[in-house]
Amino acid sequence: MSVSPNSSLVQHTIELNYANSRRSTAIKWIIVNITIVLFFVFDLSRKCPGHTQALHYAELCAVAALSANVLQHARRLARPAPPPPPPARPARAAREPEPGAPLSPRRAWHTAPPAGSPDAAEPAARAPPDRFIADAAALAAYLREHEERSRAEPAAGGWAGGGATHYALSAATPAAADAAPAARAPHVWRRLHLDPQRLEQWNLNLRLWLHVTILQRLVRELDAADAALAAAGLEARVGGASAERLRAAAAAHAQLQSLPQLLAYLEPFADQRYVVQRIRELAQGGCLSAYRWSGGGGDWDDAKPCDAELLLHLLATYLDAQLPGGARARPFSAAHLSAAPAPPPRGPSALALHRLAARPPHWALALGDELVEPARGRNNLLHALLLFLAAAARADPPALRRLHLGRAGLNMLWIIGR
């Protein structure tokens, strides 16, 4: 399944902002390092009588280290800007988004949409105009024009209608009345040296990463698994048959050997039919526009996982598949997830998302001996994830169990502009 045109444009704009921020930081540190180098060079050229040989060598080492820093920042400055997204076409070519690591380290995602899926072809009349967006103002103008066109056109919407999708924030629900703005708890963000005024952009970045990296790819894998089951002559479908039956089918058919890895995303929920349906609904549109933090789809009830719980499980399962496991089958979940009534992890190396309440869901960040608690409400999980990412990024290099958080690994650092 290919990325919707609007999602590509939004992602490209975010990447441009990140690239500009990276260049500004590189220029600043180049100037600082060159200034210090010039100071040492001047001191070395005018040695006073008390200038010892040891001090001379120490200054030479400092000059070498600072020069290496200048070269490193110059290399970052020389990195090319991200290319603009390709122009819209009457029938979109399937292409692989590159926000992070694949679903499983053993098998890459499928790159083509399943036959007959709405994403395999799209009417040219609904393709957005080809336009290069270089800044936030241009992006806002584009989205405003697209919304006006959407009102004028009959809206089929969704997968079945094949209509073009566009970004929208999740609508506030009555259950979200207790949502508190981040400005009421600025100390939470300053604890990790984060600017609370940038939360809206980081929230969008995180939503986009989750949508492109996990949800869209997961839907494509579900479609591919159902197609493989049909090709094997089986009537069972993912979400419509028990996990035990699907695992037995995978053991009996070589073309279904990757099915157990996909089933990990649906467990431990009892109603896997609902989970599959809700994953497909969340993958529609862009940037989690259907997200209901304390509820779910049209047939949701308290026996089913709410969207926040489901989204965290999908993310944890994705990271479990990427991190080196060792003796643990789910290395990320075992080390970085906890829930009441168990106490949150404590200690100098503690870093975990701790669930304080299940209904409505509420998470906090266990960091060292502290419990950093973001505001309650529909953004609580997203903000807790941002805090977790910022805390993990403080390591040098920024990594989770030796898996880099940047472009070489999970590609999550751009979410918070690092």
Residue pairs with C-beta under 8 A, 6 or more apart in sequence:
1 94
1 113
1 117
1 119
1 216
1 217
1 219
1 220
1 223
2 92
2 93
2 94
2 95
2 113
2 119
3 11
3 95
3 97
3 212
3 216
4 164
4 165
4 166
4 285
4 286
5 85
5 88
5 127
5 128
5 164
6 128
6 143
6 146
6 164
6 165
6 166
6 167
6 286
7 165
7 167
7 208
7 211
7 212
7 286
7 287
8 85
9 85
9 128
9 131
9 133
9 139
9 142
10 139
10 167
10 204
10 208
10 286
10 287
11 85
11 97
11 99
11 208
11 212
12 82
12 84
12 85
12 133
13 133
13 134
13 135
13 136
13 138
13 139
14 201
14 204
14 205
14 208
14 414
15 82
15 414
16 81
16 82
16 134
16 135
17 136
17 201
17 417
18 414
18 417
19 79
19 81
19 82
21 417
22 76
22 79
23 76
23 77
26 73
26 74
26 76
26 77
27 73
27 77
29 69
29 73
30 70
30 73
30 74
30 77
33 66
33 67
33 69
33 70
33 73
34 70
36 62
36 66
37 63
37 66
37 67
37 70
40 59
40 62
40 63
40 66
41 63
43 59
44 56
44 59
44 60
44 63
47 56
84 132
84 133
86 95
87 130
88 127
88 128
88 129
88 130
89 124
89 127
90 122
90 123
90 124
90 127
91 120
91 121
91 122
91 124
92 119
92 121
92 122
94 111
94 112
94 113
94 119
94 120
95 111
96 109
96 111
97 212
97 213
97 216
97 217
98 411
99 209
99 212
99 213
99 411
100 209
100 213
100 409
100 410
100 411
100 412
101 322
101 403
101 409
101 410
101 411
102 108
102 109
102 217
103 109
103 217
103 218
103 221
103 261
103 262
103 318
103 321
104 258
104 261
104 321
105 321
105 322
106 258
106 261
107 258
107 261
109 217
109 220
109 221
110 220
110 221
110 224
113 119
113 120
113 220
113 223
114 120
114 220
114 223
114 224
114 226
114 227
115 227
117 159
117 223
118 159
118 160
118 161
118 162
119 159
121 162
122 162
122 164
123 162
126 153
126 162
126 163
126 164
127 164
128 142
128 146
128 164
131 138
131 142
133 139
133 142
143 166
143 167
146 166
147 166
150 164
150 166
155 161
155 163
156 162
156 163
157 163
158 284
159 280
159 284
165 284
165 285
165 286
166 285
166 286
167 285
167 286
167 287
167 289
168 285
168 286
168 287
168 289
169 287
169 289
170 288
170 289
170 290
170 291
170 292
170 293
170 378
172 179
172 378
173 292
173 294
173 295
173 378
175 292
175 293
175 294
175 295
175 360
176 293
176 294
176 377
176 378
178 360
178 376
178 377
179 375
179 376
179 377
179 378
179 379
180 375
180 376
180 377
181 375
182 188
182 189
182 196
182 199
182 374
182 375
182 379
182 383
183 196
184 375
185 373
185 374
185 375
186 196
188 372
188 373
188 374
188 375
188 387
189 195
189 196
189 199
189 387
190 196
191 370
191 372
192 372
192 387
192 390
192 391
192 394
193 390
194 386
194 387
194 390
194 416
198 417
199 383
199 386
201 417
202 386
202 415
202 416
202 417
203 379
203 382
203 383
203 386
204 287
205 414
205 415
205 416
206 382
206 385
206 386
206 389
206 415
207 287
207 288
207 291
207 382
208 286
208 287
209 411
209 412
209 415
210 288
210 311
210 314
210 315
211 282
211 283
211 286
211 287
211 288
213 318
213 411
214 314
214 315
214 318
215 279
215 282
215 283
215 288
215 314
216 283
218 265
218 279
218 283
218 314
219 279
219 280
219 283
221 262
222 238
222 239
222 262
222 276
222 279
222 280
225 238
225 256
225 258
225 259
225 262
226 237
226 238
228 253
228 255
228 256
228 259
229 236
229 237
229 238
229 249
229 256
231 255
232 249
232 253
232 255
232 256
234 249
234 253
236 245
236 246
236 249
238 246
238 259
238 262
238 263
238 266
238 272
238 276
239 266
239 272
239 273
239 275
239 276
239 277
240 273
243 263
243 266
243 267
243 272
246 259
246 263
247 259
247 260
247 263
249 256
249 259
250 256
250 257
250 258
250 259
250 260
261 321
264 317
264 320
264 321
265 279
265 313
265 314
265 317
266 272
266 275
266 276
269 275
269 304
269 305
269 310
269 313
270 303
271 303
271 304
274 296
274 297
274 299
274 300
274 304
275 304
275 305
275 310
277 297
278 296
278 297
278 300
278 307
278 310
279 310
279 314
281 290
281 297
282 288
282 290
282 291
282 307
282 310
282 311
284 290
288 311
291 307
291 311
291 378
292 300
292 306
292 307
292 378
293 306
293 307
293 308
293 360
293 361
293 377
293 378
293 379
293 380
293 381
294 306
294 307
294 308
294 359
294 360
294 361
294 378
295 306
295 307
296 304
296 305
296 306
296 307
296 310
300 306
302 359
305 313
306 359
306 360
306 361
308 361
308 380
308 381
309 358
309 361
311 381
312 337
312 353
312 363
312 381
312 385
315 385
316 330
316 332
316 333
316 336
316 337
317 330
317 333
319 332
319 400
319 410
320 329
320 330
320 331
320 332
320 333
322 332
322 403
322 409
322 410
323 331
323 332
323 400
323 401
323 403
324 331
324 401
324 402
324 403
325 331
328 334
328 335
331 401
332 400
332 401
335 352
335 401
336 351
336 352
336 353
336 388
336 400
337 352
337 353
337 355
338 344
338 345
338 352
338 353
338 354
338 355
338 366
339 354
339 355
339 358
340 354
340 355
340 356
340 357
344 350
344 352
344 354
344 364
344 366
344 371
345 351
345 352
345 354
345 366
346 366
346 368
346 369
347 368
347 369
348 368
348 369
349 368
350 366
350 367
350 368
350 369
351 365
351 366
351 367
351 388
351 391
351 392
352 365
352 366
353 363
353 364
353 365
353 366
353 384
353 385
353 388
354 363
354 364
354 365
354 366
354 371
355 361
355 362
355 363
356 362
356 363
356 364
356 373
360 376
361 380
361 381
362 376
362 380
363 374
363 380
363 381
363 384
364 371
364 372
364 373
364 374
364 384
365 371
365 372
365 373
365 374
365 384
365 387
365 388
365 391
366 372
367 387
367 391
372 387
374 380
374 383
374 384
374 387
375 383
386 415
386 416
389 405
389 412
389 415
389 416
390 416
392 398
392 399
392 400
392 405
393 405
393 413
393 416
393 418
397 404
397 406
398 404
398 405
398 406
398 413
398 418
399 405
399 409
400 410
403 409
403 410
404 410
405 411
405 412
405 413
406 412
406 413
407 413
407 414
